[in-house]
Amino acid sequence: MASSAPIHLVFDTDIGSDVDDALALAVLLGSPEADLLGATTVYGDTRLRARLTKRLARLAGRALTVVPGAAETLTGRPVWWAGHEGRLFTDLDTESADPGDAVAYLVDRVTAAPGEVDVVAVGPLTNIATAITSSPAFARDVRHLWIMGGRFDTAEPEHNLKCDPEAAAVVFGSGAPITVTGLEITTTVRLDATDVAAIAAAGPLGEALKAEIEQWWRFWNEEWNCPHDPITVLTLLAPDLFTFSPEGRVTVDPEGTSRFEPGEGRTRITTAAPAKRVAQEIVHRIIAAASST
């Protein structure tokens, strides 16, 4: 799917909890081949998440459309909230989310240009599932869905799918073309203090990301993190770095456990990634975004 033409995309995110969403946004902002049309937020306080997205984009010198989306899961499952979302910025209330509804925004963007717009979804899949059920054209017209979710080497549920497995089942059953990257791949890549120092030196966005990373490290009492969502972004932007399965079908059970079966279907999973090269590419693109102002 590599192309010299711009990649038109919408970013659907639960930014603010795990720092990897913020890092994925920075990777997109630092990638000249990515035409980031806008972002939608999902899960919990989606207006706060939208304001945080706006702020980070502004620190990169970008004015980005960000539309809040579904706060609740499809069946009202409790929302997991870390408690530190947005706290590093005391003036986030000065940022304004864009008006409208995330689902309508997703449907409008995708159906206005059939086969031309990708969606990168790195949070629970509530917005995407609702777009699919509200508009039959969405699954037909989206160029490709790029999802961070699941685990395909064990029966361990993964956070994004576990938070709203009903939504995940809708998305994977929709017939839309999908690439999904699971924990068995994303947990092989780590960012450490050396990477964070390089990011922090790149300007205001880099400094903000350093603070967000270290906040996440303190939450888990670690000094490293796995960049799950930036890896998923790179499967779109730099697919030659990765190995993918043949197409098949992903199923998700009510506990959020995912299973891939090759054969009939339009979903493929990421099966291999060179950990060091992927980490380097993530840091390089984040620095490019942070140095652009």
Salt bridges, closest charged atoms under 4 A:
GLU33 OE2 - ARG285 NH1 2.88
ASP35 OD2 - HIS8 ND1 2.64
ASP91 OD1 - ARG55 NH1 2.91
GLU95 OE2 - ARG55 NE 2.62
GLU95 OE1 - ARG58 NH2 2.83
ASP98 OD2 - LYS54 NZ 2.75
ASP118 OD1 - ARG143 NE 2.56
ASP141 OD1 - ARG140 NE 2.92
ASP153 OD1 - ARG151 NE 2.64
GLU156 OE1 - ARG151 NH1 3.29
GLU166 OE2 - ARG77 NH2 2.73
GLU214 OE2 - LYS210 NZ 3.01
GLU261 OE2 - ARG259 NE 3.42
GLU264 OE2 - ARG249 NH2 3.79
GLU281 OE2 - ARG285 NE 2.79
